Amino acid sequence: MMKNKIKYLLIASVLIVVSASMILAIGVLPLPIILIFLLLSISGLSFGASRVSRDIIVKNATPTGQIGVVFGFSGLARCSSGRRS
């Protein structure tokens, strides 16, 4: 189980570093507009993909039956249903 946690943490970390490096490159280097769009796309895809691994890490760290409380799903469902507590 520990190997899986380390694997997901490594994946999330690498993807976030890739995303950050793309943003840094856009800010530091003089790039043509098409390359800026390409780097922004890669950055967004890698950051979005990192969220999956992050969610799995959080899921594995939460007590059984408490995942909705940790992610805030219970409050979100209450607000979106139109009911007030």
NORZICOR-V385952 format. One record per residue. SS is DSSP state (H for helix, E for strand, - for the rest). Layout:
# NORZICOR-V385952
<<SS> <SS>>
This chain:
# NORZICOR-V385952
<<-> <H> <H> <H> <H> <H> <H> <H> <H> <H> <H> <H> <H> <H> <H> <H> <H> <H> <H> <H> <H> <H> <H> <H> <H> <H> <H> <H> <-> <-> <-> <-> <H> <H> <H> <H> <H> <H> <H> <H> <H> <H> <H> <H> <H> <H> <H> <H> <H> <H> <H> <H> <H> <H> <H> <H> <H> <H> <H> <H> <H> <-> <-> <-> <-> <-> <H> <H> <H> <H> <H> <-> <H> <H> <H> <H> <H> <H> <H> <H> <-> <-> <-> <-> <->>
